[in-house]
């Protein structure tokens, strides 16, 4: 198991290129199941989650290869084992998005029920309801979802709203299944995240007929078959937001390349309101902070609201604000495992139900801490960059799921991060 030792405080200066989006790559990798043949994805990040999903596709019968230029080839000519085994699915909840494309192509699929999650309860009931609406028979056996549609799927009007808004992976699953369904499917309360827009655009490139892309109402006219295609993965808006906060929390200045500000308006607006400058620059932006951090009230929401995946990182930044802030989590109300760890670093945070009261402190102090999930680990890295002393972060395999060699990208900018295997 690896740990990070991070010396602080530091200031970060320089240029960093934002990688392709993990959350956009995974559904598109699943979509290649729908079309027999070779599809090519460029810009796919080299992350542990991508490796796990590649292993899952190989288990289904696909051939997956990657070259040195981040180009992924998925040959789905043969799908001879439409089963998502527990040993793989338990490692990553996004594995459940093979359900829709496998059901549409093979007429039968078995997928292990996803396990627990450190950020809170994430049920797949909306995924299953969508499949039933399309005509699938579904039952549970020995911890597996077994879905069958031997005569194919049929289009339907489907509402996918849940208690905390739309479901991103649920929308992806139903959208992929509907592309091969007979007739028209309308998905109401569809997720509008850029990753879903990207998936829909890629499906259309494969021959699907999807309209309403980018809106909460998607219309899908089923086709008989899809064909392989080539795609370029969009930049990772969460990675971009993390580097923006890195510049702010250290009082430095970073130039971000390959960054789509149009996907990040809520994040950019909040950063500007608390004293961080974000200026467009070519295909990216320049982010800097020279003065104090102002307090803020933040509520996470489905897109285009402030993303839950940047809540922990912003909390680390607001820990150093000149005043009190309130962060309300409305997507995953239990997503606060990082609060106790940040408090170990002398932050002053108090959890109140689905909210955290953040009383700004003058400085953070290094301490040994434990990463609990992907975005929480990023928040701890950011806090450690600003803290006095050497912080040791345990379980950094979490950060490797979503940030490619983050220490090798931060160190040239002025960070002092050492990875140690223990």
C-alpha positions in Angstrom: 0.0 0.0 0.0 1.3 3.5 -0.9 1.3 6.6 1.2 2.1 10.2 0.4 4.4 12.4 2.4 3.6 16.1 1.6 5.7 19.0 2.8 4.0 22.3 3.1 3.3 25.1 2.8 4.1 25.7 -0.8 3.0 27.9 -3.7 2.2 26.4 -7.0 3.2 28.1 -10.3 3.4 26.8 -13.9 1.3 25.1 -16.5 -0.6 21.8 -16.3 -2.6 20.0 -19.0 -5.9 18.5 -17.9 -6.4 14.9 -18.9 -9.4 13.2 -20.5 -12.4 12.6 -18.2 -12.6 9.4 -16.3 -16.4 9.8 -15.8 -16.8 10.4 -19.6 -14.5 7.5 -20.6 -16.2 4.7 -18.6 -19.8 5.0 -20.1 -18.3 5.3 -23.7 -16.2 2.2 -23.0 -19.5 0.5 -22.1 -21.2 1.8 -25.2 -18.7 0.0 -27.5 -20.5 -3.2 -26.4 -23.4 -2.2 -28.6 -21.5 -2.4 -31.8 -19.5 -5.4 -32.9 -16.1 -4.4 -34.2 -13.3 -2.1 -33.2 -13.9 1.3 -31.6 -11.2 3.7 -30.8 -11.1 6.2 -27.9 -8.4 8.9 -27.7 -7.4 10.9 -24.6 -8.4 8.1 -22.1 -6.6 8.7 -18.9 -4.3 6.0 -17.5 -6.1 5.4 -14.2 -6.9 2.3 -12.0 -10.6 2.7 -12.7 -9.9 2.5 -16.5 -7.8 -0.6 -15.9 -10.6 -2.2 -13.9 -13.2 -1.5 -16.5 -10.9 -2.8 -19.3 -10.6 -6.0 -17.3 -14.4 -6.2 -17.0 -14.8 -5.8 -20.8 -12.2 -8.5 -21.4 -14.1 -10.8 -19.2 -17.2 -10.2 -21.3 -15.2 -11.3 -24.4 -13.9 -8.0 -25.7 -10.3 -7.3 -26.7 -8.9 -4.2 -25.1 -5.5 -2.7 -26.0 -3.9 0.7 -25.4 -1.0 2.4 -27.2 1.5 4.9 -25.9 -0.6 7.9 -27.2 -3.6 7.2 -24.9 -5.5 5.6 -27.7 -7.7 2.8 -26.5 -9.0 0.1 -28.9 -12.0 -2.0 -27.9 -12.9 -4.8 -30.1 -16.4 -6.0 -29.2 -16.8 -8.4 -32.1 -17.3 -11.3 -29.6 -19.4 -11.0 -26.4 -19.6 -14.6 -25.2 -19.9 -14.1 -21.4 -22.5 -11.3 -20.6 -21.7 -11.5 -16.8 -20.4 -8.8 -14.6 -18.6 -10.8 -11.9 -18.6 -9.7 -8.3 -14.8 -9.6 -8.0 -14.7 -6.8 -10.6 -17.9 -5.0 -10.0 -17.3 -4.6 -6.3 -14.2 -2.5 -7.0 -16.0 0.2 -9.0 -19.7 1.2 -9.0 -19.5 2.5 -12.6 -19.2 -1.2 -13.7 -23.0 -1.3 -13.4 -23.3 0.7 -16.7 -22.6 -2.5 -18.7 -26.2 -3.5 -17.8 -28.0 -1.5 -20.5 -25.7 -2.2 -23.4 -25.4 -6.0 -22.6 -29.1 -6.4 -22.3 -29.7 -4.6 -25.6 -27.2 -6.6 -27.5 -27.4 -10.0 -25.9 -30.9 -10.2 -24.6 -29.7 -11.4 -21.2 -27.2 -10.1 -18.6 -26.1 -10.9 -15.1 -24.4 -8.2 -13.1 -23.4 -8.3 -9.5 -25.1 -5.8 -7.3 -22.7 -3.0 -6.5 -21.4 -3.0 -2.9 -21.3 -0.2 -0.3 -19.8 3.1 -0.9 -17.8 5.5 1.3 -19.7 8.5 0.0 -23.1 7.2 1.0 -26.0 5.0 -0.3 -26.2 4.8 -4.1 -29.0 2.4 -5.0 -29.5 1.2 -8.6 -33.3 1.1 -8.4 -33.7 3.7 -11.1 -31.5 1.7 -13.4 -33.6 -1.4 -12.9 -36.9 0.5 -13.2 -35.7 1.9 -16.6 -34.9 -1.6 -17.8 -38.3 -2.9 -16.7 -40.0 0.0 -18.5 -38.2 -1.1 -21.7 -39.6 -4.6 -21.3 -36.9 -6.5 -19.5 -37.7 -9.2 -16.9 -35.5 -8.7 -13.9 -34.9 -10.7 -10.7 -32.2 -11.0 -8.1 -30.3 -14.2 -7.3 -27.3 -14.7 -5.1 -26.4 -11.0 -5.2 -26.7 -10.7 -8.9 -29.2 -8.7 -11.1 -30.4 -11.0 -13.9 -32.1 -9.1 -16.7 -33.7 -10.8 -19.7 -35.3 -9.5 -22.9 -35.1 -12.5 -25.3 -37.4 -10.7 -27.8 -35.7 -7.4 -27.6 -36.6 -4.1 -25.9 -39.4 -1.8 -26.7 -39.4 2.0 -26.4 -41.3 3.7 -23.6 -41.7 7.1 -21.8 -39.5 6.8 -18.8 -39.2 9.1 -15.8 -35.7 8.9 -14.1 -36.0 11.5 -11.3 -35.0 10.4 -7.9 -35.0 11.8 -4.3 -31.7 13.7 -5.0 -32.3 14.6 -8.6 -31.4 12.8 -11.8 -29.1 9.8 -11.9 -26.1 10.0 -14.1 -25.2 6.3 -14.5 -28.9 5.4 -14.6 -29.4 7.8 -17.5 -26.4 6.3 -19.2 -27.7 2.8 -18.8 -31.2 3.5 -20.0 -29.9 5.7 -22.9 -27.6 2.9 -24.2 -30.3 0.3 -23.9 -32.8 2.4 -25.7 -30.6 2.9 -28.8 -31.5 -0.7 -29.9 -35.1 -0.8 -28.6 -38.0 -1.0 -31.0 -39.7 2.4 -31.4 -39.3 5.6 -29.5 -38.0 6.1 -25.9 -38.4 9.4 -24.1 -36.3 9.8 -21.0 -37.7 12.5 -18.7 -35.5 14.0 -15.9 -32.4 12.7 -17.7 -29.1 13.8 -16.2 -27.6 16.8 -18.0 -24.0 16.4 -17.0 -21.4 17.0 -19.8 -20.4 13.3 -19.5 -24.0 12.3 -20.5 -23.9 14.8 -23.4 -20.6 13.3 -24.5 -22.1 9.7 -24.3 -25.1 10.7 -26.4 -22.9 12.4 -29.0 -20.7 9.3 -29.2 -23.8 7.0 -29.6 -25.1 9.2 -32.4 -21.7 8.8 -34.1 -22.2 5.1 -33.8 -25.5 5.4 -35.7 -28.0 6.0 -32.8 -30.8 8.6 -33.2 -30.8 10.7 -30.1 -32.3 14.2 -29.8 -32.6 16.7 -27.0 -28.9 16.2 -26.1 -27.9 18.4 -23.2 -31.5 18.8 -21.9 -33.4 16.9 -19.2 -35.6 15.2 -21.9 -33.9 12.8 -24.3 -35.7 11.2 -27.2 -34.3 8.0 -28.7 -35.6 6.4 -31.9 -34.3 2.9 -31.8 -32.2 1.5 -34.7 -31.5 -2.1 -35.7 -27.8 -1.9 -35.1 -24.9 0.4 -34.3 -21.4 0.5 -35.8 -18.0 1.1 -34.3 -16.6 4.6 -34.3 -13.7 6.8 -33.1 -14.1 9.2 -30.2 -12.1 11.8 -28.4 -12.8 12.0 -24.7 -13.7 15.4 -23.3 -11.4 17.0 -20.6 -12.0 16.1 -17.0 -13.9 19.0 -15.4 -13.3 17.6 -11.9 -9.6 17.3 -12.4 -9.6 20.9 -13.7 -11.5 22.1 -10.7 -9.1 20.3 -8.4 -6.1 22.1 -10.0 -8.0 25.4 -9.7 -8.4 24.9 -6.0 -4.7 23.9 -5.8 -3.7 27.2 -7.2 -6.1 29.0 -4.8 -5.2 27.1 -1.6 -1.5 27.7 -2.1 -1.8 31.3 -3.2 -0.1 30.6 -6.5 -0.9 30.8 -10.1 -1.6 27.9 -12.6 -2.3 27.9 -16.3 -4.6 25.1 -17.1 -4.6 23.7 -20.7 -7.3 21.5 -22.2 -10.0 22.9 -19.8 -13.6 23.6 -20.9 -14.8 26.5 -18.8 -18.3 26.1 -20.3 -18.7 22.9 -18.4 -17.6 24.5 -15.1 -19.6 27.7 -14.8 -20.9 27.0 -11.2 -17.3 26.2 -10.1 -15.8 29.3 -11.7 -18.5 31.5 -10.4 -18.0 30.3 -6.8 -14.2 30.6 -7.0 -14.4 34.2 -8.3 -16.8 35.1 -5.5 -14.3 34.0 -2.9 -11.4 35.9 -4.3 -9.9 33.6 -6.9 -9.3 35.0 -10.4 -10.1 32.6 -13.3 -9.3 34.1 -16.7 -9.9 32.3 -20.0 -6.7 31.6 -22.0 -6.8 29.8 -25.3 -8.2 26.3 -24.7 -7.9 26.7 -21.0 -7.5 29.4 -18.3 -5.2 31.0 -15.7 -6.1 30.7 -12.1 -4.6 32.7 -9.3 -5.2 34.1 -5.8 -3.3 37.1 -4.3 -5.6 38.2 -1.4 -7.5 36.4 1.4 -10.1 33.7 0.8 -13.6 34.9 1.4 -16.2 32.7 3.1 -19.1 31.3 1.0 -22.4 29.4 1.2 -22.3 26.4 -1.2 -24.9 23.8 -2.1 -24.0 20.8 -4.3 -26.6 20.0 -7.0 -26.9 18.0 -10.2 -25.4 19.8 -13.2 -25.3 22.7 -13.9 -25.1 23.2 -10.2 -22.0 23.0 -8.1 -20.7 19.4 -8.5 -20.6 17.0 -5.5 -17.3 15.7 -6.8 -15.6 19.1 -5.9 -17.3 19.5 -2.5 -14.4 18.1 -0.5 -11.8 20.1 -2.4 -13.7 23.4 -1.9 -14.1 22.5 1.8 -10.3 22.3 2.1 -10.0 25.8 0.6 -12.8 27.3 2.7 -11.1 26.0 5.8 -8.6 28.8 5.3 -11.3 31.5 4.6 -11.5 34.7 6.5 -14.9 33.9 8.1 -17.5 31.2 8.3 -18.9 29.2 5.4 -21.7 26.6 5.1 -21.5 23.7 2.7 -24.8 21.8 2.0 -24.6 18.4 0.3 -27.8 17.6 -1.6 -26.5 14.9 -3.9 -24.9 12.5 -1.4 -25.9 13.8 2.0 -23.5 11.4 3.8 -20.4 12.5 1.8 -18.4 13.9 4.6 -15.9 11.3 5.5 -13.1 13.9 4.9 -14.4 16.2 7.7 -12.8 14.3 10.5 -9.5 14.1 8.6 -9.4 17.8 7.8 -10.1 18.5 11.5 -7.0 16.5 12.3 -5.1 19.1 10.3 -6.5 21.9 12.5 -9.4 22.8 10.4 -12.6 23.9 12.3 -15.4 21.9 10.7 -18.7 20.9 12.3 -21.1 18.5 10.6 -24.8 19.3 11.0 -27.0 16.8 9.1 -26.4 17.2 5.4 -24.3 20.3 6.0 -20.9 21.3 7.3 -20.2 24.6 9.1 -16.7 25.7 8.2 -15.1 28.2 10.6 -12.0 29.6 8.8 -8.6 29.2 10.5 -5.4 31.1 10.0 -3.4 28.0 9.1 -3.6 24.2 8.7 -1.1 22.0 10.5 0.3 18.7 9.1 -0.9 15.4 10.6 -1.2 11.8 9.6 -4.5 11.3 7.8 -6.5 8.6 6.0 -8.1 8.9 2.6 -11.6 7.4 2.5 -12.6 7.9 -1.1 -11.4 9.5 -4.4 -12.4 13.1 -3.9 -11.7 13.1 -0.2 -8.2 12.0 -0.9 -7.8 15.0 -3.3 -9.0 17.3 -0.6 -6.4 16.0 1.8 -3.6 16.5 -0.8 -4.8 20.1 -1.3 -4.9 20.8 2.5 -1.4 19.3 2.9 0.0 21.6 0.2 -1.1 24.5 2.4 -0.4 23.0 5.8 2.7 23.6 8.0 4.9 20.6 8.2 4.8 17.1 6.6 1.5 15.4 6.2 1.3 11.7 5.6 -1.8 10.5 3.7 -2.6 6.8 3.9 -4.6 4.8 1.3 -3.6 6.9 -1.7 -4.9 4.1 -4.0 -8.1 6.1 -3.8 -6.6 9.1 -5.6 -5.0 6.8 -8.2 -8.6 6.0 -9.3 -9.2 9.5 -10.6 -5.9 11.4 -10.9 -3.1 10.1 -13.0 0.3 10.3 -11.2 -0.8 13.4 -9.4 2.5 13.7 -7.5 4.5 13.8 -10.8 2.2 16.5 -12.1 2.2 18.7 -8.9 5.9 18.5 -8.1 7.1 20.4 -11.2 4.7 23.1 -10.1 6.4 23.5 -6.7 4.8 20.8 -4.6 7.0 18.5 -2.4 5.3 15.1 -2.5 6.9 11.8 -2.0 5.2 8.4 -2.6 6.3 5.6 -0.4 5.3 1.9 -0.6 4.8 0.4 2.9 
